[in-house]
Amino acid sequence: MRAIESQAKRQRILTASVFYIGAILIAIVMFLPFYWSVMTSFKPDEDMFSMPIKWFPADITLEHYKKAFTTVPFGLYFWNSFFLAITGVLLNLFFGSLSGYAFAKLKFKGNSGLFRVLLAAMMVPGIVTMIPSVYVLRHIPLMGGNDLFGSGGMGLMNSFWGIILPGASGTFAVFFMRQFFLTLPSDMMEMARIEGCGEFKIFWRIYLPLTKPALATLSIFTFQAGWNSFLWPMIVLNDPNKATIQMGLQAFSFNFQTDYGPMMAGALVAILPILVLFLALQRYFIQGIAFSGIKG
Amino acid sequence: MTSATKPVSAKSASVTRLGKHQARMGYLFIMPTMLLFAVFMVIPVGMALYLSFTNYDVLSSNDWVGMDNYRRLFGDDLYWKTFVNVMIYAVVFVPLNVLISLLLAILLNRAARGVKALRTFYYLPTLTSAVAAATVWIWMLHPEYGLVNGILSLFGITGPAWVSQTDTAMLSIIMMTLWQSVGSNMIIYLAGLQGVPDYLYESARLDGASKFDCLRYITWPQLRPTTFLVSTMSIIGALQLFDQAFVLTQGGPANATKTPVYLIYQQGFNQLQMGYASSQAFVLAMAILVFSLISMKINKSEESIV
């Protein structure tokens, strides 16, 4: 009896250790690129180009960070990206929850039809609208030197609005908020109406404060998407002073192809805000992805 | 009689008044969204086909050229090469992405100490932007001093020049994008695994099913909606690959990693042949549509088998 028991115990310990060894090995593989780039960004040049690999730097230097920030205006790019991402978050939170609320809670003709059209548009691949959107941006009436009929100037090309407006009320934001508002009871609405409360006030004062967790998740995702976006900003913004951090990093790694130290420093600076956000608000991240899986 | 019906009609009148007010407010609330949607989605989608029949070049010309763009496109060897490139990419990337994400999810779908921390580590790469990740991987894959070849040399293997060799350049992009995407798909699969009822496993075990049987006949079929989501999203993403190819390999060497979106970008925004680029984009969009439908079909057909 005891022999069987101890054998089962040994078996359990063996399974557990196989699990941990395997899982930790995978974790190391996933983490290695981070470790490697952090090490490189602090290593002096002569340590970088040496074989076999030096896993721990003998000296630490901030040279690479200094170089990354002085050869190109990385600080400015950082700020540009930050501004674009934060504006995107605020607009998406407001418009997304406003129309998500309307689709979930207010009765009007065409409610479900319009919502279905929005959902269907989520399936349209981005490449379809890329070139026509440039046309539309260039020909927005009365903007950027355009006349009433949208010709003559640059429109919203080469302006931050050209990035902000097309994504200001993303379909995902509307959909996400609608699903959340659907879970809230409608009787608070009826009560407030009887009390003579206006519709916007019902939304703003009663329902919106209840959606804080959803808003947190949505802000994280919108921020990440805005901060990491690359192709569309590259198309819209031509002025080097308006470049985003992703554009700046790409240009840097293209122009200084062998300057690996500053390249790693720049890449880490471009990753850092999302990493900080993730570590601070981890549980909202996980909830959000799980949600996007359930919707399918 | 009249006095009895009056309050009812008055009430219904006030209800319709309230309903009308509510409807007006509803329209007002969705107006900004619908306006932006019309300008930046409906109009562009409508224009996408039209522009592909013109010689639009941003500056001067915007004339109807009929089928010229499409005729040119069918003889454009580079365009079809980019198609073949993303096909190769998708054929390797999509199944591996599904498989690895699922295996990671199964591995970490347990209540053991440290599992949360492990999930975090697996998830970290998905936070990086494609540009930053590619920048890091340029250095990781450095032929002489890169980490990958450094580790390979510990095992006595001389690693290739990864991004500058035609036969390994696409492989480099596949490795990097897998590193970047399996974490978030793992979370989607973990959510899916939570939805598989335990009694299925219990009764299967009573019937003497092995662990592999459970995986094959319970987990995999139960997760079909999740697999459908993950595979469709990765097909759509794979066919529109751009950022990684642009930064890591710059489409090279010898166009081995040039993708359709890359070519459309160059055609439209470097050479300003937007009419022609639109026709390329339209054909790509059709291909994406076809492949999403195929993915849908495969996932449905398997349902009838199992």
Interface residues (C-beta under 8 A of the other chain):
Chain A: A16 F19 Y20 G22 A23 I24 I26 A27 M30 F31 L32 P33 F34 W36 S37 T40 M48 F49 S50 M51 P52 I53 F95 G96 L98 S99 Y101 A102 F103 L106 K107 F108 K109 N111 L114 L118 A121 M123 V124 P125 G126 I127 V128 T129 M130 I131 P132 S133 V134 Y135 V136 R138 L165 P166 A168 S169 T171 V174 R193 E199 F200 F203 Q224 W227 N228 F230 L231 I235 Q246 L249 Q250 S253 F254 Y260 M263 M264 G266 A267 L268 A270 I271 I274 L275 F278 Q282 F285 I286 I289 A290 S292 G293 I294 G296
Chain B: L18 G19 H21 Q22 A23 R24 M25 G26 Y27 F29 I30 P32 T33 M34 L36 F37 V39 F40 M41 I43 P44 V45 G46 M47 A48 L51 Y56 V58 L104 L107 L108 R110 A112 G114 L118 R119 T120 F121 Y122 Y123 L124 P125 L127 T128 S129 A130 V131 A132 A133 A134 T135 V136 W137 I138 W139 M140 H142 E144 Y145 L147 G150 I151 S153 L154 W179 G183 S184 I187 I188 Y189 L190 A191 G192 P225 T226 F228 L229 I236 L239 Q240 F242 D243 F246 V247 Q250 P260 V261 I264 Y265 G268 F269 M274 A277 S278 A281 F282 L284 A285 I288 S292
